[in-house]
């Protein structure tokens, strides 16, 4: 069962990665937003791609409901126009405690 869960997670991540590369122009540079604007963007959209540096980006979510099966939310901090480390929401990380 664990192999099936892992395989499904890999498929979901692969599907997301393909979609992310296709929509790279839709990423928002976190440095162009204030800490409040970045957090608000994530909260209002539920899930967004934020660039945090040259060729660096990640998916940030409002809460664990936006994570895939087998993932858990972890607090996320990004550089913004007025902060070097602003809390914007969460990233989704593999949940290794699931059976």
C-alpha positions as CSV (number, residue, x, y, z in Angstrom):
1,X,0.0,0.0,0.0
2,X,2.9,2.4,0.8
3,X,4.3,1.8,-2.7
4,X,0.9,2.7,-4.2
5,X,0.7,5.9,-2.1
6,X,4.3,6.9,-3.1
7,X,3.5,6.2,-6.8
8,X,0.3,8.3,-6.6
9,X,2.2,11.1,-4.9
10,X,4.9,11.0,-7.6
11,X,2.2,11.1,-10.3
12,X,0.5,14.1,-8.7
13,X,3.8,16.0,-8.3
14,X,4.7,15.2,-11.9
15,X,1.4,16.5,-13.1
16,X,1.8,19.6,-11.0
17,X,5.4,20.1,-12.2
18,X,4.3,19.8,-15.9
19,X,1.5,22.4,-15.3
20,X,3.9,24.7,-13.4
21,X,6.4,24.7,-16.2
22,X,3.7,25.4,-18.7
23,X,2.4,28.4,-16.7
24,X,5.8,29.8,-15.5
25,X,4.8,33.2,-16.7
26,X,2.0,33.2,-14.1
27,X,4.4,33.1,-11.2
28,X,4.6,36.2,-9.0
29,X,7.9,37.5,-7.7
30,X,7.7,37.6,-3.9
31,X,10.1,40.6,-3.9
32,X,7.5,42.7,-5.7
33,X,5.0,42.3,-2.9
34,X,4.9,43.4,0.7
35,X,4.5,40.7,3.4
36,X,0.8,41.5,3.8
37,X,0.2,41.4,0.0
38,X,2.0,38.0,-0.4
39,X,0.1,36.4,2.4
40,X,-3.2,37.9,1.1
41,X,-2.4,36.5,-2.4
42,X,-2.0,33.0,-1.0
43,X,-5.1,33.3,1.3
44,X,-7.3,34.6,-1.5
45,X,-6.2,32.0,-4.1
46,X,-5.6,29.0,-1.9
47,X,-2.6,28.0,-3.9
48,X,0.0,30.1,-5.8
49,X,3.4,29.9,-7.4
50,X,5.8,32.4,-6.0
51,X,9.3,33.1,-7.3
52,X,11.7,33.8,-4.5
53,X,14.8,34.3,-6.6
54,X,16.3,33.6,-10.1
55,X,15.0,30.2,-11.2
56,X,13.6,29.6,-7.7
57,X,9.9,29.1,-7.1
58,X,7.6,27.0,-5.0
59,X,3.9,26.4,-4.5
60,X,2.5,28.1,-1.4
61,X,-0.9,27.2,0.0
62,X,-3.4,28.7,2.4
63,X,-3.9,25.5,4.4
64,X,-3.5,21.8,4.3
65,X,-6.7,21.3,2.3
66,X,-4.6,22.4,-0.8
67,X,-2.0,19.7,-0.2
68,X,-2.1,16.5,-2.2
69,X,-2.9,13.1,-0.5
70,X,0.2,12.0,1.4
71,X,1.4,15.5,2.1
72,X,1.2,17.8,5.1
73,X,1.4,21.6,5.4
74,X,4.6,23.2,6.7
75,X,4.9,26.9,7.5
76,X,6.6,28.8,4.7
77,X,8.5,32.1,4.8
78,X,9.6,34.1,1.7
79,X,11.6,37.3,1.0
80,X,9.3,40.2,0.2
81,X,9.7,43.9,-0.6
82,X,9.7,44.8,3.1
83,X,10.9,41.6,4.9
84,X,13.7,39.1,4.4
85,X,11.5,36.3,5.8
86,X,7.7,36.8,5.8
87,X,5.2,34.1,6.7
88,X,2.9,33.7,3.6
89,X,1.2,30.3,4.4
90,X,2.4,26.8,3.9
91,X,4.2,24.5,1.5
92,X,3.2,20.9,1.1
93,X,5.8,18.3,2.2
94,X,5.6,14.5,2.1
95,X,4.0,13.0,5.2
96,X,6.3,10.1,6.0
97,X,4.2,9.1,9.1
98,X,1.3,7.8,7.0
99,X,0.8,4.0,6.8
